């Protein structure tokens, strides 16, 4: 597989993974902890030396790669339409964000601040979990920046979950992770038309990443 295709596919999987995590949190109030941790950590990896480091390797977006594989094969379920709506909205929001360099700078500064502050709490949470304080800080950053853009992402789910402050924070932080992946995908040459006209190449790249 060409390296030029491997990297954007990893970032695309990151978008799909964030969309599914948001859906699970909103609908079920819980999600895959390993996938959630990898997605949230990708936000902090702004200065990673390569794309694989952003996600902790292909394993970090395994859920997203599986979703991509299923969707590209045409084996969709009713819930996939909702997830696809989140994916499209994240890509559209990346376009809006790209035209606002001041907001991009504010987001980067907010992430740098959160990363620095969390050094004091890095031993307070189990290794498999994301510290609740980090979730809160990233959620607040999302609310102050991305949520002011249009089109706003309207998350559907159970009111009991969405009204739970801890779950709501996870949803917003995960949406920020989705934006991070969408920005990365665009930087790596990813375009929406590729999902229509390069499906075969993307599908083969996904299979290779899943079986590597």
C-alpha positions in Angstrom: 0.0 0.0 0.0 1.3 3.4 -0.9 2.3 5.5 2.1 0.4 8.4 0.6 -2.9 6.5 0.9 -2.2 4.8 4.2 -2.0 8.1 6.1 -5.2 9.7 4.9 -7.1 6.4 5.5 -5.9 6.4 9.1 -7.2 10.0 9.5 -10.5 9.1 7.8 -10.9 6.1 10.1 -10.4 8.6 13.0 -13.4 10.6 11.8 -15.6 7.5 11.5 -14.4 6.3 14.9 -15.3 9.6 16.6 -18.7 9.6 15.0 -19.5 6.1 16.3 -18.2 6.9 19.8 -20.5 10.0 19.9 -23.4 7.8 18.8 -22.7 5.2 21.4 -22.3 7.7 24.2 -25.5 9.5 23.3 -27.6 6.3 22.7 -26.1 4.0 25.3 -24.2 6.2 27.8 -21.1 4.1 27.3 -18.6 3.2 24.7 -15.3 1.4 23.8 -12.8 2.8 26.4 -9.8 1.9 24.3 -11.1 3.6 21.2 -12.2 6.6 23.2 -8.8 7.0 24.8 -7.1 6.8 21.4 -9.4 9.4 19.9 -9.0 11.8 22.8 -5.2 11.3 22.9 -5.1 12.2 19.2 -6.3 15.7 20.1 -3.2 16.2 22.3 -0.8 14.8 19.6 -0.6 18.0 17.6 3.1 17.8 17.2 3.4 14.1 16.5 6.2 13.1 14.1 3.9 11.0 11.9 0.2 10.0 11.5 0.5 6.6 13.2 1.9 8.3 16.3 -1.2 10.5 16.4 -3.4 7.5 17.0 -1.0 5.1 18.6 -0.8 3.1 15.4 -3.6 1.5 13.3 -4.8 -0.2 16.5 -5.9 3.1 17.9 -8.4 3.5 15.1 -9.3 -0.1 14.7 -13.0 0.6 15.4 -13.0 3.3 12.7 -11.3 1.0 10.2 -13.9 -1.7 10.8 -16.6 0.9 10.3 -15.0 2.1 7.0 -14.7 -1.5 5.8 -18.3 -2.2 6.5 -19.6 1.0 4.9 -17.4 0.7 1.8 -18.7 -2.9 1.3 -22.3 -1.7 1.3 -23.2 -3.7 4.4 -24.9 -0.9 6.3 -27.4 -0.9 9.2 -30.1 1.7 10.0 -27.9 3.2 12.7 -25.1 3.8 10.1 -27.2 6.6 8.6 -27.0 8.6 11.8 -23.3 7.9 12.1 -22.8 9.1 8.4 -24.6 12.3 9.3 -22.0 13.0 12.0 -19.2 12.2 9.6 -20.5 14.6 7.0 -21.1 17.3 9.6 -17.5 16.9 11.0 -16.0 17.3 7.5 -18.2 20.3 6.8 -17.2 21.9 10.1 -13.6 21.4 9.2 -14.2 23.5 6.1 -15.8 26.3 8.2 -12.9 26.1 10.7 -10.3 26.3 7.9 -11.6 29.8 7.0 -11.1 31.0 10.6 -7.4 31.0 11.4 -7.9 32.9 14.6 -10.2 30.1 15.9 -7.7 27.5 14.8 -5.0 29.3 16.9 -7.4 29.5 19.9 -8.0 25.8 19.7 -4.3 25.0 19.5 -3.6 27.3 22.5 -6.5 25.6 24.4 -5.1 22.2 23.7 -1.6 23.2 24.7 -2.9 24.6 27.9 -4.9 21.5 28.7 -2.0 19.3 27.9 0.3 21.3 30.2 -2.3 21.3 33.1 -2.9 17.6 32.8 0.8 16.8 33.6 -0.1 17.4 37.2 -2.9 14.8 37.1 -1.4 12.1 34.8 -1.2 9.6 37.6 -4.7 10.2 38.9 -6.7 8.1 36.4 -6.3 4.4 35.4 -4.2 3.9 32.3 -7.2 2.7 30.3 -9.3 5.7 31.1 -9.2 9.4 30.2 -9.0 11.7 33.1 -12.5 13.4 33.7 -10.8 16.8 34.1 -9.2 16.5 30.6 -12.7 15.6 29.2 -14.1 18.7 30.8 -11.4 20.9 29.5 -11.6 19.6 25.9 -15.4 19.8 26.1 -15.3 23.4 27.2 -12.9 24.2 24.4 -15.3 22.6 21.9 -18.2 24.6 23.3 -16.2 27.9 23.1 -15.0 27.3 19.5 -16.4 24.6 17.2 -20.0 24.7 18.6 -20.3 28.3 17.4 -19.7 27.3 13.8 -22.4 26.2 11.3 -23.6 23.7 10.6 -23.9 22.8 14.2 -23.9 19.1 15.0 -27.1 18.0 16.5 -26.5 14.9 18.5 -29.4 12.5 18.9 -29.8 10.2 21.8 -31.4 9.4 25.2 -32.1 12.6 27.2 -30.9 10.8 30.4 -27.5 10.3 28.8 -27.2 13.7 27.1 -28.3 15.5 30.3 -25.6 13.7 32.3 -22.7 16.2 32.6 -20.0 13.5 32.4 -21.4 11.9 29.3 -22.1 15.3 27.7 -18.5 16.3 28.3 -17.3 13.0 26.6 -19.6 13.7 23.6 -18.2 17.2 23.1 -14.6 16.1 23.6 -15.1 13.3 21.1 -16.5 15.7 18.6 -13.4 17.7 19.0 -11.4 14.5 18.3 -13.5 14.1 15.1 -12.6 17.6 14.0 -8.9 16.9 14.7 -9.1 13.9 12.4 -11.0 15.9 9.8 -8.3 18.6 9.8 -5.6 15.9 9.5 -7.4 14.1 6.7 -7.7 17.4 4.8 -4.0 18.2 5.4 -3.1 14.8 4.0 -5.0 15.4 0.8 -8.3 13.8 1.8 -11.3 15.0 -0.2 -15.0 14.1 -0.1 -15.1 13.1 -3.8 -12.6 10.3 -2.9 -15.4 8.5 -1.0 -17.3 8.2 -4.2 -14.7 7.8 -6.9 -11.8 6.1 -5.0 -13.9 3.6 -2.9 -12.0 0.6 -4.2 -8.6 2.0 -3.4 -9.7 3.1 0.1 -11.3 -0.3 0.8 -8.1 -2.1 -0.1 -6.1 0.2 2.1 -8.5 -0.4 5.0 -8.2 -4.2 4.6 -4.4 -4.0 4.6 -4.4 -1.9 7.7 -6.8 -4.3 9.5 -4.8 -7.4 8.6 -1.3 -5.9 9.1 
